[in-house]
Amino acid sequence: MINTLKLKVIEWMMKTKIYKHVLMKIIPYIRFSLYYTDMTGVKYNALNKAMQPGDILLCIDKKKLTTKLIPGEFSHAAMCVSNDGVWETSEMTHNDYSKTCMFDICKESDRVVILRPGLPLSVINKAIEKCKTYQDVDYDIEFSLGVEALYCSELVYESYANNVLGVDITDFAGLGKPYISPTGLYNAKNVTVIIDSDKL
């Protein structure tokens, strides 16, 4: 009974304007240090060289508030869509769908891991094109499955349709519903770690 009531309160709260304001305009900017992240140029160069279109990027900035709020080893996910140096990665952030580069991800990270799906190239290419179709989608503040709005790891999950990555979607994170965390992507059945900046 108490858990049901708690989940109803959380569900109600996630629909309020105050929650949206705090989630989108305050939390992303709170960092418990004025100093840089631990990423170095050597690590960035190694990561950038290893990255290929279709790869999944997971990262964490250990001094950000979001890291404390998102359970697991990683707090953010993105997807590589090209190696053109202009629009290399796609991600969902408080700014909604963002066209970014590996540099943008590294400059805000202490650790970056690149995962490569063990899938046919045709499936990977289809996922890349699908990822690009979500450009007008807003950030999902309710963390619900579906493509009307997406959060970071859900963007990757939905791009690789029909759960071909083999992600466990029962990672509830206390929300009382299926949730795909960045760490859930890390533990997916059909991905392999290509490079981990912590091991460089």
Backbone as CSV, one residue per row, in Angstrom:
resi,resn,N_x,N_y,N_z,CA_x,CA_y,CA_z,C_x,C_y,C_z
1,MET,0.818,-1.200,0.000,0.000,0.000,0.000,0.864,1.267,0.000
2,ILE,1.926,1.262,0.844,2.803,2.433,0.925,3.549,2.634,-0.387
3,ASN,4.032,1.534,-0.999,4.740,1.658,-2.277,3.832,2.182,-3.375
4,THR,2.580,1.725,-3.398,1.620,2.197,-4.395,1.361,3.685,-4.227
5,LEU,1.195,4.110,-2.991,0.974,5.530,-2.714,2.198,6.361,-3.114
6,LYS,3.370,5.866,-2.796,4.617,6.557,-3.152,4.718,6.729,-4.669
7,LEU,4.416,5.673,-5.420,4.494,5.731,-6.882,3.461,6.699,-7.451
8,LYS,2.282,6.751,-6.853,1.257,7.697,-7.314,1.702,9.138,-7.076
9,VAL,2.347,9.374,-5.939,2.861,10.715,-5.632,3.957,11.095,-6.629
10,ILE,4.865,10.159,-6.913,5.943,10.411,-7.888,5.349,10.702,-9.259
11,GLU,4.373,9.883,-9.663,3.732,10.075,-10.968,3.051,11.447,-11.060
12,TRP,2.356,11.851,-10.001,1.705,13.160,-9.982,2.744,14.279,-10.051
13,MET,3.797,14.136,-9.242,4.836,15.166,-9.184,5.499,15.372,-10.551
14,MET,5.716,14.264,-11.296,6.392,14.345,-12.589,5.575,15.082,-13.648
15,LYS,4.337,15.385,-13.348,3.482,16.119,-14.293,3.355,17.604,-13.929
16,THR,4.030,18.038,-12.873,3.908,19.432,-12.434,4.909,20.342,-13.142
17,LYS,4.595,21.612,-13.213,5.481,22.605,-13.833,6.745,22.810,-12.998
18,ILE,6.616,22.714,-11.687,7.783,22.886,-10.808,8.803,21.788,-11.072
19,TYR,8.327,20.546,-11.167,9.218,19.423,-11.455,9.948,19.646,-12.781
20,LYS,9.193,20.025,-13.814,9.808,20.261,-15.127,10.849,21.368,-15.050
21,HIS,10.539,22.441,-14.353,11.481,23.555,-14.236,12.763,23.110,-13.522
22,VAL,12.605,22.424,-12.419,13.782,21.962,-11.661,14.610,20.985,-12.495
23,LEU,13.940,20.040,-13.163,14.643,19.022,-13.948,15.372,19.605,-15.156
24,MET,14.761,20.583,-15.810,15.321,21.105,-17.057,16.186,22.353,-16.885
25,LYS,15.908,23.163,-15.860,16.578,24.459,-15.739,17.510,24.591,-14.537
26,ILE,17.462,23.649,-13.610,18.299,23.773,-12.416,19.265,22.597,-12.271
27,ILE,18.727,21.383,-12.181,19.566,20.201,-11.923,20.727,20.049,-12.909
28,PRO,20.522,20.229,-14.230,21.644,20.019,-15.161,22.841,20.947,-14.935
29,TYR,22.616,22.059,-14.240,23.681,23.044,-14.062,24.389,22.948,-12.712
30,ILE,23.942,22.050,-11.856,24.558,21.941,-10.534,25.720,20.953,-10.594
31,ARG,26.896,21.468,-10.282,28.120,20.667,-10.264,28.871,21.044,-9.002
32,PHE,29.342,20.031,-8.279,29.947,20.252,-6.975,31.450,20.523,-7.047
33,SER,31.885,21.183,-8.098,33.279,21.564,-8.257,33.360,22.640,-9.326
34,LEU,34.300,23.546,-9.162,34.549,24.553,-10.192,35.687,24.121,-11.102
35,TYR,36.313,22.985,-10.760,37.456,22.520,-11.534,36.995,21.636,-12.696
36,TYR,37.909,21.396,-13.623,37.621,20.615,-14.819,37.273,19.167,-14.489
37,THR,36.719,18.463,-15.474,36.538,17.022,-15.359,37.910,16.367,-15.517
38,ASP,37.960,15.051,-15.381,39.230,14.322,-15.455,39.665,13.957,-16.872
39,MET,38.885,14.325,-17.868,39.228,13.965,-19.241,40.467,14.729,-19.704
40,THR,41.342,14.028,-20.408,42.560,14.638,-20.940,42.537,14.580,-22.468
41,GLY,43.429,15.340,-23.087,43.528,15.331,-24.544,43.933,13.984,-25.089
42,VAL,44.807,13.282,-24.386,45.250,11.950,-24.822,44.060,10.989,-24.833
43,LYS,43.263,11.036,-23.765,42.089,10.160,-23.696,41.078,10.529,-24.782
44,TYR,40.836,11.823,-24.953,39.901,12.267,-25.994,40.337,11.764,-27.364
45,ASN,41.619,11.928,-27.698,42.118,11.496,-29.010,41.933,9.997,-29.216
46,ALA,42.190,9.206,-28.172,42.023,7.750,-28.272,40.550,7.382,-28.472
47,LEU,39.672,8.038,-27.734,38.236,7.779,-27.868,37.736,8.184,-29.256
48,ASN,38.144,9.354,-29.707,37.697,9.862,-31.003,38.180,8.965,-32.140
49,LYS,39.378,8.450,-32.014,39.938,7.565,-33.042,39.196,6.223,-33.083
50,ALA,38.766,5.750,-31.916,38.114,4.437,-31.828,36.643,4.468,-32.251
51,MET,35.995,5.629,-32.120,34.554,5.727,-32.342,34.168,5.514,-33.805
52,GLN,33.101,4.734,-34.006,32.551,4.485,-35.337,31.044,4.756,-35.323
53,PRO,30.479,5.115,-36.479,29.025,5.308,-36.532,28.280,4.062,-36.047
54,GLY,27.270,4.304,-35.238,26.494,3.215,-34.645,26.920,2.883,-33.231
55,ASP,28.100,3.358,-32.823,28.585,3.090,-31.466,27.733,3.828,-30.434
56,ILE,27.729,3.284,-29.240,27.009,3.872,-28.108,28.039,4.447,-27.153
57,LEU,27.826,5.679,-26.746,28.740,6.342,-25.810,28.061,6.473,-24.456
58,LEU,28.744,6.051,-23.420,28.261,6.189,-22.051,29.254,7.048,-21.302
59,CYS,28.758,7.921,-20.439,29.682,8.798,-19.721,29.157,9.176,-18.350
60,ILE,30.062,9.771,-17.588,29.725,10.239,-16.249,30.645,11.394,-15.881
61,ASP,30.075,12.390,-15.232,30.831,13.457,-14.579,30.529,13.269,-13.096
62,LYS,31.495,12.763,-12.358,31.271,12.362,-10.964,30.933,13.518,-10.036
63,LYS,31.070,14.737,-10.520,30.801,15.895,-9.666,29.475,16.592,-9.990
64,LYS,28.699,16.022,-10.893,27.400,16.607,-11.246,26.292,16.032,-10.379
65,LEU,25.296,16.844,-10.109,24.146,16.396,-9.344,23.410,15.267,-10.062
66,THR,23.336,15.327,-11.386,22.627,14.277,-12.121,23.219,12.902,-11.847
67,THR,24.527,12.843,-11.621,25.174,11.578,-11.313,24.656,10.997,-10.007
68,LYS,24.361,11.842,-9.070,23.830,11.387,-7.777,22.379,10.913,-7.916
69,LEU,21.655,11.440,-8.889,20.237,11.122,-9.037,19.966,9.927,-9.947
70,ILE,20.889,9.646,-10.871,20.689,8.550,-11.820,21.435,7.326,-11.304
71,PRO,20.723,6.248,-11.009,21.389,5.063,-10.458,22.275,4.370,-11.495
72,GLY,23.366,3.795,-11.021,24.239,3.019,-11.899,25.599,3.646,-12.091
73,GLU,26.378,2.988,-12.911,27.768,3.356,-13.150,27.927,4.548,-14.092
74,PHE,26.901,4.793,-14.919,26.938,5.882,-15.897,25.689,6.745,-15.748
75,SER,25.817,8.023,-16.106,24.678,8.923,-15.962,24.170,9.483,-17.293
76,HIS,24.849,9.175,-18.399,24.424,9.726,-19.685,24.789,8.777,-20.814
77,ALA,23.980,8.810,-21.872,24.224,7.988,-23.060,24.021,8.826,-24.312
78,ALA,24.765,8.489,-25.350,24.641,9.154,-26.651,24.938,8.114,-27.728
79,MET,24.750,8.506,-28.976,24.994,7.580,-30.084,25.796,8.273,-31.178
80,CYS,26.788,7.577,-31.697,27.590,8.096,-32.808,26.813,7.907,-34.102
81,VAL,26.639,8.994,-34.856,25.919,8.913,-36.129,26.823,9.167,-37.336
82,SER,28.052,9.679,-37.103,28.999,9.879,-38.206,30.381,10.198,-37.637
83,ASN,31.351,10.257,-38.516,32.710,10.674,-38.139,33.097,11.937,-38.893
84,ASP,32.121,12.797,-39.193,32.413,13.946,-40.060,32.994,15.158,-39.330
85,GLY,33.095,15.096,-38.001,33.661,16.208,-37.253,32.700,17.371,-37.049
86,VAL,31.492,17.265,-37.590,30.496,18.324,-37.454,29.331,17.829,-36.598
87,TRP,28.692,16.759,-37.052,27.608,16.141,-36.306,27.993,14.683,-36.110
88,GLU,28.752,14.420,-35.072,29.244,13.063,-34.826,28.323,12.264,-33.915
89,THR,27.714,12.935,-32.952,26.910,12.228,-31.965,25.542,12.878,-31.803
90,SER,24.584,12.064,-31.405,23.243,12.549,-31.096,22.950,12.183,-29.652
91,GLU,22.308,13.117,-28.944,21.986,12.856,-27.544,20.750,13.638,-27.143
92,MET,20.091,13.157,-26.110,18.956,13.863,-25.510,19.460,14.467,-24.207
93,THR,19.274,15.773,-24.085,19.682,16.479,-22.876,18.559,17.425,-22.459
94,HIS,18.806,18.228,-21.450,17.818,19.236,-21.048,17.538,20.219,-22.186
95,ASN,18.384,20.217,-23.204,18.161,21.036,-24.398,17.441,20.257,-25.492
96,ASP,16.834,19.125,-25.133,16.139,18.226,-26.047,17.157,17.513,-26.950
97,TYR,16.790,17.202,-28.190,17.687,16.476,-29.098,18.857,17.390,-29.459
98,SER,20.068,16.876,-29.300,21.255,17.696,-29.588,22.170,16.998,-30.578
99,LYS,22.607,17.760,-31.587,23.623,17.284,-32.537,24.968,17.741,-31.985
100,THR,25.793,16.800,-31.594,27.046,17.135,-30.920,28.228,16.382,-31.530
101,CYS,29.392,16.566,-30.921,30.612,15.871,-31.319,31.201,15.165,-30.103
102,MET,32.113,14.275,-30.354,32.789,13.571,-29.255,33.400,14.571,-28.280
103,PHE,33.917,15.671,-28.778,34.515,16.687,-27.904,33.501,17.196,-26.880
104,ASP,32.265,17.429,-27.329,31.220,17.938,-26.437,30.947,16.965,-25.294
105,ILE,30.984,15.690,-25.594,30.741,14.671,-24.571,31.933,14.572,-23.633
106,CYS,33.133,14.578,-24.179,34.339,14.429,-23.361,34.577,15.612,-22.428
107,LYS,34.272,16.811,-22.879,34.571,17.986,-22.054,33.736,18.023,-20.771
108,GLU,32.631,17.247,-20.747,31.781,17.206,-19.562,31.824,15.850,-18.875
109,SER,32.919,15.106,-19.061,32.973,13.746,-18.525,34.276,13.442,-17.818
110,ASP,34.162,12.642,-16.771,35.339,12.072,-16.119,35.685,10.730,-16.750
111,ARG,34.662,10.068,-17.277,34.848,8.748,-17.882,33.914,8.610,-19.069
112,VAL,34.435,8.063,-20.171,33.632,7.761,-21.353,33.944,6.330,-21.777
113,VAL,32.896,5.584,-22.056,33.030,4.217,-22.561,32.327,4.147,-23.903
114,ILE,32.966,3.511,-24.879,32.341,3.293,-26.185,31.960,1.822,-26.303
115,LEU,30.682,1.599,-26.603,30.167,0.252,-26.831,29.878,0.079,-28.314
116,ARG,30.164,-1.108,-28.819,29.846,-1.394,-30.220,28.839,-2.525,-30.284
117,PRO,27.697,-2.299,-30.945,26.713,-3.376,-31.087,27.257,-4.503,-31.968
118,GLY,27.036,-5.736,-31.536,27.417,-6.899,-32.326,26.274,-7.265,-33.260
119,LEU,25.995,-6.386,-34.199,24.849,-6.542,-35.084,25.301,-6.340,-36.533
120,PRO,24.532,-6.851,-37.495,24.890,-6.634,-38.908,24.951,-5.149,-39.232
121,LEU,25.816,-4.804,-40.168,25.980,-3.406,-40.587,24.666,-2.811,-41.070
122,SER,23.833,-3.604,-41.708,22.545,-3.097,-42.195,21.657,-2.652,-41.025
123,VAL,21.698,-3.367,-39.912,20.912,-3.014,-38.723,21.478,-1.747,-38.090
124,ILE,22.803,-1.657,-38.038,23.454,-0.472,-37.472,23.137,0.767,-38.297
125,ASN,23.242,0.660,-39.607,22.942,1.802,-40.486,21.487,2.243,-40.360
126,LYS,20.582,1.283,-40.219,19.173,1.608,-40.040,18.966,2.340,-38.718
127,ALA,19.682,1.912,-37.678,19.577,2.567,-36.369,20.088,4.007,-36.431
128,ILE,21.172,4.230,-37.159,21.718,5.581,-37.316,20.690,6.493,-37.981
129,GLU,20.097,6.018,-39.059,19.100,6.824,-39.771,17.873,7.074,-38.896
130,LYS,17.474,6.071,-38.131,16.333,6.248,-37.242,16.647,7.272,-36.161
131,CYS,17.856,7.218,-35.617,18.279,8.171,-34.589,18.160,9.601,-35.110
132,LYS,18.530,9.815,-36.344,18.470,11.156,-36.934,17.032,11.652,-37.124
133,THR,16.077,10.735,-37.190,14.676,11.146,-37.390,14.060,11.724,-36.119
134,TYR,14.740,11.595,-34.985,14.196,12.077,-33.715,14.593,13.528,-33.415
135,GLN,15.079,14.252,-34.414,15.581,15.615,-34.208,14.566,16.576,-33.600
136,ASP,13.297,16.371,-33.845,12.277,17.293,-33.334,11.602,16.791,-32.051
137,VAL,12.141,15.732,-31.472,11.547,15.149,-30.269,12.082,15.863,-29.030
138,ASP,11.209,16.072,-28.059,11.586,16.729,-26.805,12.137,15.721,-25.801
139,TYR,12.803,16.257,-24.783,13.314,15.427,-23.692,12.136,14.884,-22.878
140,ASP,12.221,13.627,-22.501,11.150,12.947,-21.769,11.314,13.154,-20.266
141,ILE,10.575,14.103,-19.713,10.703,14.402,-18.287,9.977,13.395,-17.403
142,GLU,9.133,12.552,-18.016,8.403,11.542,-17.235,9.067,10.173,-17.317
143,PHE,10.094,10.041,-18.136,10.848,8.797,-18.280,9.928,7.620,-18.610
144,SER,9.076,7.822,-19.603,8.149,6.786,-20.065,8.621,6.259,-21.408
145,LEU,8.434,4.973,-21.626,8.825,4.396,-22.907,7.898,4.880,-24.012
146,GLY,8.447,5.069,-25.208,7.690,5.566,-26.357,8.436,6.715,-27.003
147,VAL,8.190,6.969,-28.266,8.975,7.947,-29.022,8.376,9.350,-29.058
148,GLU,7.298,9.589,-28.308,6.725,10.941,-28.265,7.715,11.911,-27.625
149,ALA,8.457,11.424,-26.647,9.528,12.167,-25.982,10.556,11.113,-25.557
150,LEU,11.829,11.505,-25.514,12.894,10.536,-25.229,13.870,11.075,-24.197
151,TYR,14.398,10.210,-23.355,15.531,10.555,-22.499,16.768,9.908,-23.103
152,CYS,17.950,10.203,-22.573,19.204,9.884,-23.264,19.357,8.417,-23.659
153,SER,19.216,7.514,-22.710,19.418,6.100,-23.030,18.258,5.533,-23.845
154,GLU,17.091,6.153,-23.711,15.943,5.721,-24.506,16.140,6.073,-25.982
155,LEU,16.833,7.173,-26.272,17.141,7.532,-27.663,17.911,6.399,-28.334
156,VAL,18.902,5.873,-27.642,19.695,4.758,-28.180,18.817,3.514,-28.327
157,TYR,18.066,3.217,-27.283,17.194,2.037,-27.264,16.184,2.073,-28.408
158,GLU,15.552,3.215,-28.617,14.545,3.330,-29.677,15.173,3.356,-31.068
159,SER,16.384,3.868,-31.180,17.079,3.862,-32.477,17.378,2.431,-32.909
160,TYR,17.824,1.629,-31.965,18.016,0.195,-32.205,16.701,-0.498,-31.868
161,ALA,15.763,-0.425,-32.801,14.383,-0.860,-32.570,14.276,-2.335,-32.183
162,ASN,13.130,-2.663,-31.588,12.790,-4.041,-31.211,13.790,-4.664,-30.235
163,ASN,14.446,-3.811,-29.479,15.409,-4.252,-28.458,16.457,-5.227,-29.012
164,VAL,16.971,-4.938,-30.194,18.004,-5.803,-30.772,19.310,-5.749,-29.973
165,LEU,19.453,-4.732,-29.119,20.648,-4.646,-28.267,20.582,-5.632,-27.106
166,GLY,19.385,-6.109,-26.777,19.234,-7.028,-25.658,19.338,-6.331,-24.314
167,VAL,18.638,-5.197,-24.182,18.665,-4.400,-22.955,17.586,-4.892,-21.989
168,ASP,17.930,-4.986,-20.713,16.956,-5.319,-19.683,16.183,-4.044,-19.350
169,ILE,14.900,-4.015,-19.675,14.106,-2.804,-19.449,13.345,-2.836,-18.122
170,THR,13.686,-3.760,-17.245,13.014,-3.812,-15.946,13.818,-3.078,-14.881
171,ASP,14.686,-2.172,-15.316,15.472,-1.355,-14.389,14.575,-0.224,-13.907
172,PHE,13.839,-0.457,-12.837,12.794,0.472,-12.419,13.308,1.799,-11.890
173,ALA,14.456,1.838,-11.279,15.014,3.079,-10.729,14.038,3.783,-9.795
174,GLY,13.166,3.006,-9.169,12.229,3.586,-8.217,11.053,4.307,-8.849
175,LEU,10.892,4.185,-10.170,9.816,4.888,-10.861,8.554,4.041,-10.999
176,GLY,8.663,2.750,-10.718,7.498,1.878,-10.822,7.113,1.538,-12.244
177,LYS,8.033,1.670,-13.182,7.765,1.344,-14.585,9.086,1.005,-15.260
178,PRO,9.030,0.365,-16.431,10.276,0.046,-17.135,11.108,1.302,-17.384
179,TYR,12.405,1.165,-17.240,13.321,2.295,-17.396,14.624,1.782,-17.994
180,ILE,15.126,2.468,-18.997,16.394,2.092,-19.621,17.458,3.057,-19.136
181,SER,18.348,2.581,-18.304,19.410,3.438,-17.779,20.637,3.332,-18.677
182,PRO,21.539,4.305,-18.609,22.810,4.164,-19.331,23.547,2.891,-18.912
183,THR,23.488,2.553,-17.629,24.142,1.331,-17.155,23.441,0.100,-17.721
184,GLY,22.124,0.198,-17.937,21.404,-0.889,-18.592,21.918,-1.132,-20.002
185,LEU,22.251,-0.065,-20.724,22.857,-0.217,-22.057,24.218,-0.896,-21.952
186,TYR,24.992,-0.521,-20.943,26.320,-1.117,-20.719,26.206,-2.627,-20.522
187,ASN,25.144,-3.054,-19.861,24.949,-4.482,-19.572,24.131,-5.210,-20.630
188,ALA,23.813,-4.552,-21.735,23.033,-5.186,-22.803,23.778,-6.402,-23.359
189,LYS,23.025,-7.367,-23.850,23.606,-8.631,-24.321,24.413,-8.486,-25.607
190,ASN,23.995,-7.578,-26.492,24.605,-7.515,-27.825,25.513,-6.319,-28.035
191,VAL,26.261,-5.948,-27.004,27.249,-4.876,-27.139,28.587,-5.334,-26.554
192,THR,29.650,-4.718,-27.052,30.998,-5.005,-26.575,31.689,-3.687,-26.254
193,VAL,32.423,-3.649,-25.157,33.202,-2.459,-24.820,34.384,-2.377,-25.775
194,ILE,34.487,-1.256,-26.489,35.590,-1.026,-27.428,36.725,-0.291,-26.734
195,ILE,36.368,0.700,-25.926,37.388,1.487,-25.232,36.748,2.120,-23.993
196,ASP,37.536,2.202,-22.933,37.098,2.773,-21.667,38.185,3.781,-21.236
197,SER,37.810,5.031,-21.131,38.817,6.066,-20.823,39.496,5.826,-19.478
198,ASP,38.836,5.117,-18.563,39.459,4.806,-17.275,40.627,3.841,-17.411
199,LYS,40.720,3.159,-18.554,41.787,2.166,-18.747,42.880,2.680,-19.678
200,LEU,42.830,3.963,-19.977,43.863,4.542,-20.860,44.993,5.148,-20.038
